Amino acid sequence: METTQHRVVATGHADWAGTSTQYQYIGPDQNKHAERVSWKGHAEAVRRFITDLLKQKPPALTDLSHLAAVGHRVVHGGDYTTAIQITPDVRSRIEQLRTLAPLHNPPSLETLAAAEAELPNLPHIATFDTAFHSTLPPKAYTYPIPMKWTRDWGIRRFGFHGLSHAYCSNQATNMLDRPRDELRLVICHLGHGCSAAAVQGGRCLDTTMGFTPLDGLMMATRSGSIDPGILEYVQNNHGLSAEQVGHSLNHDSGLLGVSEISGDLRQLEEAANDGHELAQLAIGIYVHRIRQAIGALTVTLGGIDALIFTAGVGENSSGIRRLICSDLECLGLELDTEANTACQPDADIATKSSRGRILVIATREDLTMVREIQAIIDLSSQGPGGVPQVTVSKSNDKLPGISNS
């Protein structure tokens, strides 16, 4: 990506969840090159993408010396509140957090190792999904547990999807053409993982995800918030180990667990329309919990100026948006049904008479990453035509892989 005009030069994606790897590369001419390949793993994905940057026609880069830095999305950054250049100490601290984000930090570390091996002379910068939520006040981030756990073990609410929430906060300010300081936003990041955040004046005041990305809203395969007594019960009365419980809550719960069909809302909406009762129940729980969160976060803000939908489900499912916005007139939010159905992000889908706006924003975590990286790297290293280039790696939220832009 060019760091001045924020123009994406090339993207690559590898998905090896199936029996073979699906690899896709899109170059500067926007032509898509897709194929099945025999290799799997982060190292091979990194090597292939770097080769394509140089060898595909037209080449995205004429020489790797045009790269200024490599940026890495790291989901759990612990106490890090800003992006930081990765050193052995930083890598060690990220490694220590891998058990708190088991679906995310391990792939990030594997991608980092592969990228450092291929591009050893470039600065590698970590950007954190937790950093945006570092503005949470103590009453929001402190759990009502023994203070020793908080003080000595660092157990607190961190929050996630911060790169997305930060981008949507900035984009909403532009779309509404109002001073950031006066805006009260509730942002719903609804994808494979889901979280909502209360943002006032560009600062996060509360968010639904917590110590780990397992907390909060119901997700594709993650449970979200449940009674902690359930964990004690299934271990003591049904013989489940802590490891089995953790696996079930991360991989076998949420939409998949309730519906027993899929964690993909597109499939569940089709099944629900065909009368599948568990698919209908799963969607009902999903919508119910999101609506609860919107109400709670609106109270935290003392009102709402805009409700924002983003990420895969939030941007693309008019049906889910319609269900969530049903009867939100009590919060001053009135959905325009036709605008919602025809929506192409970025768009305002509230009625003209609605006191608060309802926005659908195509999230750009890569832009947030580049802006943070720009604040750290020495931009004297120039790319073609005097434009610095940054390679960005983002481990897929659902599947192991690499998505570079």
C-alpha positions in Angstrom: 0.0 0.0 0.0 1.2 3.5 -0.8 1.3 5.5 2.5 0.6 8.9 1.1 -2.5 8.3 -1.1 -3.4 5.1 0.8 -3.7 3.3 -2.5 -3.7 -0.5 -2.3 -1.1 -1.7 -4.8 -1.7 -5.4 -4.5 -3.4 -8.0 -2.2 -2.8 -11.6 -1.5 -4.9 -14.2 0.4 -4.3 -17.8 1.2 -6.9 -20.1 2.7 -5.9 -23.6 3.6 -8.8 -24.7 5.8 -9.9 -27.3 3.2 -8.1 -30.2 1.6 -6.1 -27.8 -0.6 -5.0 -24.2 -0.4 -7.0 -21.5 -2.2 -4.6 -18.7 -3.2 -5.6 -15.4 -4.7 -3.5 -12.4 -5.9 -4.8 -9.1 -7.2 -2.2 -6.8 -8.7 -2.1 -3.1 -9.7 -4.2 -3.8 -12.8 -6.9 -5.2 -10.5 -6.9 -8.5 -12.4 -7.5 -11.5 -10.1 -5.2 -14.5 -10.2 -6.8 -17.4 -8.3 -5.6 -21.0 -8.1 -5.4 -24.1 -6.0 -1.9 -24.8 -4.8 -0.3 -27.8 -3.0 1.4 -25.9 -0.2 0.0 -24.8 3.2 1.3 -22.6 5.9 2.3 -19.0 6.6 5.9 -19.3 5.4 4.8 -20.5 2.0 2.1 -17.9 1.7 4.5 -15.1 2.5 7.1 -16.3 0.0 4.5 -16.7 -2.7 3.0 -13.2 -2.1 6.4 -11.6 -2.2 7.3 -13.4 -5.4 4.1 -12.2 -7.0 4.7 -8.6 -6.0 7.9 -8.8 -8.1 7.0 -11.3 -10.9 3.3 -10.9 -11.7 2.6 -8.6 -14.7 2.4 -5.8 -14.2 4.7 -5.9 -11.2 3.6 -4.2 -8.0 7.2 -3.6 -7.1 10.3 -3.4 -9.2 12.5 -4.1 -6.2 12.0 -5.0 -2.6 14.1 -2.0 -1.6 11.0 0.1 -2.4 9.3 -1.3 0.7 9.5 0.9 3.8 8.1 -1.4 6.4 6.0 -4.5 7.1 2.9 -4.0 9.3 1.3 -6.8 11.3 -2.1 -6.9 12.8 -1.9 -8.5 16.3 -5.3 -9.1 17.9 -4.2 -9.1 21.6 -1.6 -6.5 22.5 -2.0 -6.6 26.3 -0.8 -3.3 27.8 0.4 -1.9 24.4 -1.6 1.2 23.7 0.0 2.2 20.3 1.7 0.5 17.4 5.3 -0.5 18.0 8.3 -1.7 16.1 8.8 -5.4 16.8 11.9 -6.4 18.8 12.7 -9.7 20.5 11.2 -8.3 23.7 8.0 -7.2 21.9 7.7 -10.6 20.2 8.1 -12.3 23.6 5.3 -10.3 25.1 3.0 -11.1 22.2 3.9 -14.7 22.6 2.9 -14.6 26.3 -0.6 -13.4 25.2 -1.2 -16.2 22.8 -3.4 -18.2 25.2 -5.7 -15.1 25.6 -6.3 -15.0 21.8 -5.8 -18.6 20.7 -7.5 -18.1 17.4 -5.5 -15.0 16.5 -2.1 -14.4 18.1 -0.5 -17.8 17.1 -1.2 -17.2 13.4 0.1 -13.6 13.7 3.3 -14.9 15.3 3.8 -17.5 12.5 3.2 -14.9 9.9 5.7 -12.5 11.6 8.4 -15.2 11.7 7.9 -16.0 8.0 7.9 -12.3 7.0 11.0 -11.5 9.0 12.8 -14.4 7.3 11.9 -13.1 3.9 12.3 -9.4 4.6 14.9 -9.3 7.4 16.2 -5.7 6.7 12.8 -4.0 7.0 11.2 -2.7 10.2 8.3 -4.9 11.2 5.6 -2.9 13.0 2.9 -4.4 15.2 -0.5 -2.8 15.3 -2.9 -4.0 18.0 -6.7 -4.5 18.0 -6.7 -3.8 21.7 -5.0 -0.4 21.5 -8.1 1.7 20.5 -9.8 0.5 23.7 -6.9 1.7 26.0 -9.1 4.8 26.7 -11.6 2.7 28.7 -12.0 4.2 32.2 -11.3 2.0 35.2 -15.0 1.4 35.9 -15.3 -0.1 32.4 -12.2 -2.2 32.3 -12.1 -3.5 35.9 -14.0 -6.8 36.6 -15.8 -7.3 39.9 -13.3 -10.1 40.9 -10.7 -10.2 43.7 -8.5 -7.1 43.2 -5.5 -9.4 43.5 -6.5 -11.0 40.2 -6.6 -7.6 38.6 -3.5 -6.1 40.2 -1.2 -9.2 40.2 -2.5 -11.2 37.2 -3.5 -8.4 34.9 -7.1 -9.6 34.4 -9.1 -6.7 33.0 -11.2 -5.8 30.0 -9.1 -5.2 26.9 -11.5 -5.1 24.0 -10.8 -6.1 20.4 -11.5 -5.1 16.8 -10.0 -1.8 17.7 -8.5 -1.2 14.2 -12.0 -1.5 12.7 -13.7 0.6 15.4 -11.1 3.3 15.0 -11.6 3.5 11.2 -15.4 3.6 11.5 -15.2 6.3 14.1 -13.1 8.5 11.8 -15.2 7.7 8.8 -18.5 8.4 10.6 -17.1 11.9 11.5 -16.5 12.5 7.8 -19.9 11.2 6.7 -21.8 13.1 9.2 -19.8 16.3 8.7 -19.9 17.1 12.4 -17.1 17.8 15.0 -15.7 14.6 16.4 -15.9 15.9 19.9 -19.7 16.1 19.9 -20.4 12.7 18.3 -21.7 9.7 20.4 -21.3 6.5 18.3 -22.3 2.9 18.9 -20.3 0.8 16.5 -21.3 -2.8 15.7 -18.5 -4.9 14.1 -20.4 -8.0 13.0 -18.3 -10.6 11.2 -17.1 -14.1 12.2 -16.2 -12.3 15.4 -18.5 -9.7 16.8 -18.1 -6.7 19.1 -19.8 -3.4 19.8 -18.2 -0.3 21.2 -19.4 3.1 22.7 -17.3 5.9 21.2 -17.5 9.5 22.3 -15.3 12.2 20.8 -13.2 9.5 19.1 -12.5 7.8 22.4 -13.8 4.4 23.4 -15.7 4.4 26.6 -16.8 0.8 26.7 -16.9 -2.3 24.5 -18.4 -5.8 24.7 -15.3 -8.0 24.2 -13.2 -8.4 27.4 -10.1 -10.1 28.7 -10.2 -12.3 25.6 -12.1 -12.2 22.3 -14.5 -14.8 23.7 -16.5 -12.3 25.7 -19.5 -10.2 24.7 -21.8 -10.8 21.7 -22.7 -14.1 20.3 -20.4 -14.9 17.3 -20.1 -17.5 14.5 -18.4 -20.2 16.7 -17.8 -18.3 19.9 -20.3 -18.2 22.7 -19.9 -14.6 23.8 -20.9 -13.8 27.4 -22.3 -16.7 29.4 -22.8 -17.5 33.1 -19.4 -18.5 34.4 -21.2 -21.0 36.7 -21.8 -23.1 33.5 -18.1 -23.7 33.2 -17.9 -25.1 36.8 -21.0 -27.2 36.2 -20.0 -28.9 33.0 -16.5 -29.7 34.5 -17.8 -31.0 37.8 -20.9 -32.8 36.6 -20.1 -33.9 33.0 -16.4 -34.6 33.1 -15.2 -31.9 30.7 -11.7 -30.7 31.1 -10.8 -27.0 31.1 -9.2 -27.6 27.6 -12.4 -29.2 26.3 -14.5 -26.4 27.7 -12.2 -23.8 26.1 -12.4 -25.5 22.7 -16.1 -25.8 22.8 -16.7 -22.2 23.7 -14.3 -21.0 21.0 -15.1 -23.5 18.2 -18.4 -25.2 18.8 -20.6 -22.5 20.2 -22.3 -19.3 19.0 -24.4 -19.6 15.8 -22.9 -23.0 14.9 -23.5 -24.4 18.4 -27.2 -23.3 18.6 -28.1 -24.0 15.0 -26.1 -27.2 14.6 -25.8 -26.2 10.9 -23.2 -23.5 10.4 -21.6 -20.4 11.8 -22.2 -18.6 8.5 -25.2 -16.3 8.8 -25.8 -16.6 5.0 -26.5 -20.3 5.4 -28.5 -19.7 8.5 -30.7 -17.1 6.9 -31.5 -19.5 4.1 -32.3 -22.3 6.5 -34.4 -20.0 8.7 -36.4 -18.9 5.7 -37.0 -22.6 5.0 -38.5 -23.1 8.5 -35.4 -24.6 10.3 -36.3 -23.9 13.9 -32.8 -24.0 15.3 -31.5 -21.7 12.6 -34.4 -19.3 13.5 -33.4 -19.6 17.2 -29.8 -18.9 16.6 -30.6 -15.8 14.6 -33.0 -14.7 17.3 -30.4 -15.0 20.0 -27.8 -13.2 17.9 -30.1 -10.3 17.2 -31.4 -10.1 20.8 -27.9 -9.8 22.2 -26.8 -7.2 19.8 -29.9 -5.1 20.5 -29.2 -5.4 24.3 -25.6 -4.2 23.7 -26.8 -1.2 21.6 -29.2 -0.2 24.4 -26.5 -0.6 27.1 -23.9 1.3 25.2 -26.3 4.1 24.3 -27.0 4.6 28.1 -23.2 4.7 28.7 -23.0 7.5 26.2 -26.0 9.3 27.5 -27.6 9.2 24.0 -26.7 8.2 20.5 -25.9 10.3 17.4 -25.2 7.4 15.1 -25.4 3.6 15.1 -22.8 2.0 12.8 -22.8 -1.4 11.1 -19.5 -2.8 9.7 -17.6 -6.0 8.8 -18.9 -9.0 6.8 -22.4 -9.3 8.3 -22.8 -5.7 9.2 -22.0 -4.5 5.7 -23.7 -7.1 3.7 -26.8 -8.5 5.5 -29.8 -6.1 5.1 -31.9 -8.7 6.9 -29.9 -8.8 10.0 -29.7 -5.0 10.1 -33.4 -4.8 9.7 -34.0 -7.2 12.6 -31.5 -5.3 14.8 -33.0 -1.9 14.1 -36.6 -3.1 14.7 -38.3 -0.9 17.3 -35.1 1.2 18.0 -37.3 4.3 17.6 -37.1 4.5 21.4 -33.4 5.4 21.0 -34.2 7.9 18.2 -33.1 5.5 15.5 -35.5 4.9 12.6 -34.5 2.6 9.7 -35.3 3.4 6.1 -36.3 0.0 4.8 -35.7 0.8 1.1 -32.4 2.4 1.8 -31.4 -0.6 3.9 -32.3 -3.1 1.2 -30.5 -1.2 -1.5 -27.5 -0.2 0.6 -24.0 -0.1 -0.8 -21.4 1.0 1.9 -20.7 3.7 2.8 -24.3 4.8 3.3 -26.8 6.4 5.7 -29.8 4.1 6.0 -31.8 6.1 8.5 -35.0 7.9 7.5 -34.8 11.6 7.0 -36.8 12.2 10.2 -34.7 9.9 12.4 -33.0 11.8 15.2 -30.0 9.5 15.1 -28.3 8.3 11.9 -27.8 4.6 11.0 -24.6 4.2 9.0 -23.2 1.2 7.1 -19.4 1.6 6.7 -17.0 -0.7 4.8 -14.3 -1.1 7.4 -10.7 -0.5 6.4 -8.4 -2.0 9.0 -5.5 -1.8 6.6 -5.8 2.0 6.4 -5.9 2.3 10.2 -2.7 0.1 10.3 -0.9 2.2 7.7 -1.8 5.4 9.5 -0.4 4.0 12.7 2.7 2.7 11.0 3.3 6.1 9.4 3.7 7.5 12.9 6.6 5.2 13.6 8.6 4.4 10.5 11.2 6.8 9.0 9.4 8.0 5.9 12.7 9.0 4.3 12.7 5.6 2.7 10.9 6.2 -0.5 9.1 3.9 -2.9 8.6 4.3 -6.6 7.9 7.9 -7.6 8.8 9.0 -4.1 6.0 7.2 -2.5 6.7 5.0 0.5 5.3 1.4 0.4 4.1 -0.6 3.3 3.3 -4.3 3.3 0.5 -5.2 5.7 -0.2 -8.7 7.1 -3.5 -9.5 8.7 -4.2 -13.0 9.9 -7.7 -14.0 8.9 -10.4 -13.7 11.6 -11.8 -17.1 10.8 -9.1 -19.2 9.1 -5.3 -19.4 9.2 -4.0 -17.4 6.3 -2.3 -14.2 5.1 -4.0 -11.1 3.6 -1.4 -8.6 2.5 -2.1 -5.1 1.1 
